[in-house]
């Protein structure tokens, strides 16, 4: 069948008549000043706040300051080849990034462009980087745990799906390690992870990507990178882009976790941008809206109601302190926004307690609601025991004459502290957490020398998997510890303790 020229013309005319795409009128302006990654543009009267702007040579920008007779925009990319007099065009679109399952397993920059050398992204869906947070009526209580595989966190400061839990402490004492362990532990748990590196070196980001790939965690993770070598505009944009990528999963009824590493550098980047934009400086030269900078980001973490699909977005922001000063400006801001904090103490870290979590200063405002029933039943009094141990240990330094109950409490506290120590990148299962903490809180380790606790832990894990694997499977499936299971666990612990080499110290005590 052949079509004549008239028929083809009629088809084209009908298609044009039915075409209903919106018409966007692009405005153009010219750069009147250019410095420090900021362009001052004249002629963009209709520009929107946060609108994507097109600069020459494929460079993009974002309109931030909408003033009476000019627009100031941040340039998201190299600007050395731009100059005054260059034309700038509006796009009619707010800055947006690609979203979708195609990003999982990839390393992208703050604009969502792949930088891992694995080819282009196949996704066609794009969402704005700035989106309103879910309202109160669209949320439901946080009551499902994010299992980190770190005993000290799951038992003392549990994290729930939809929660905002802050990791805070000085540099190089294990904040990122906790976040990476948490990501590694999500393998097979239907939780998509997004790791945002803000202001770090490119080698640090590459190391994280290599670690996640080594432990099989990159297959459920997106890495968003805005290194220290990149413009401050991209460092400012990166966490919002990552949050949008996580919201795509949340709004489909799935669960996602975003690690912001770290928001201190994010605030520094925003301060740099704000000063270059000539916004009035406030305390410590930060702009007046620096609280809003992080609150509008972290408020987007939520657990949606069943009517909205029941998905969740969990936020793990990281803040770096200077000399343990949690009362500084940015730390106090983020502490007041989040639902609790895991405080890492330098003194504990250097004393060999790793992860160096301070029991007294760490808190989860969700608490037991974010714990499984099994873990809550065995770890209920552990936090109080450890807090009392720390207080007694400080007092015992000044007194050698202690009664037996105080000595017993100190010995129990030392063993519990040792039990919570854990090697990096070695998250453990829920069943192992429940069984070892049950042993510690019920006195099964009181005769084990402190220096042998880690050895006991490792040998017990291997032994219980070989001889009582059904017990571990039952705990994992039911997430609870009933009477029959507790009886079997007590019997297994008695049997293992009898065969474990307690050393000379325990033998002397027994005689």
PyMOL commands that set and color helices and strands:
alter all, ss='L'
color gray80, all
select helices_A, chain A and resi 5-18+56-58+101-103+136-138+151-156+175-184+202-214+218-220+232-250+263-276+283-285+290-298+306-308+329-337+346-350+367-370+373-379+382-396+404-419+430-441+450-467+469-478+483-499+503-510
alter helices_A, ss='H'
color red, helices_A
select strands_A, chain A and resi 28-35+38-42+51-54+60-66+71-76+87-94+96-98+107-109+126-128+166-169+191-198+221-226+255-261+302-303+312-320+340-344+363-364
alter strands_A, ss='S'
color yellow, strands_A
deselect
rebuild
show_as cartoon
